[in-house]
């Protein structure tokens, strides 16, 4: 899959259509600050600098839109939870995330990233419950699995059998995620 950057914004979302005039479906990437969203984007699309990475939580401050293979829109939402930014700015991100999730007519899949070394937080649970209530498919992606021991991975996958373990050091992660996205969008 190849992605091309469209724009970063709080509003005025892009609305692209396929050659038949059908709006492209949207896949939104959500998760806590510093969960590894930007690293996953760069690894998934095999482009080193498609998304800016940082050790500082809260690097993604706008909604970032990418067109993927001219078939769907990938939306990278700002992280929630702890971030090194002024409270007013964090409040803007929260409003932007809420507005996008509640107004997008073409959102067809949520990718919820969870750091494999942590458990689901209240925000993660609320987002999963919202997706379920809205009947929007949700894929849980457990990031940074390369930092776990073999035993920890086994226990984690027993606890979350439907989750996708993801590591930027493993190309199989990309293939598994791509397959699941395709299955959901074009089932």
SULNOR-V633007 format. One line per field, one symbol per residue. psi: psi as a letter, one per 20 degrees, with the letter a starting at -180 (. if undefined). burial: b if it has 24 or more other ideal C-beta (glycine too) atoms within 12 Angstrom, else e. A space follows every 10 residues. Layout:
BEGIN
psi=???
burial=???
END
This chain:
BEGIN
psi=ppqppfrprh alqqnqqrhi jppqqqopoq rqpkikghgg ggggjlphkg qpqqippkho irpppqpokk hrppooqqqr bpqnqqhhgh hggggggggg hiipijoipp oopppiirrp rghggggggg gghilpqppp oorkiijqrg ghgggghhhm hiqopppijo hhgggggggh gggghl.
burial=bebebbebeb eebbebeeee eeebbbbbbb bbbbbbbbbb bebbbeeeeb bebeeebbbb bbbbbbbbee bbbbbbbbbb bebebeeeee eebbebbeeb beebebbbbb bbbbbbeeeb eebbeebbee beeeebbbbb bbbbbeeeee eebeebeeeb eebbbbbbee eebbeebbeb beeebee
END
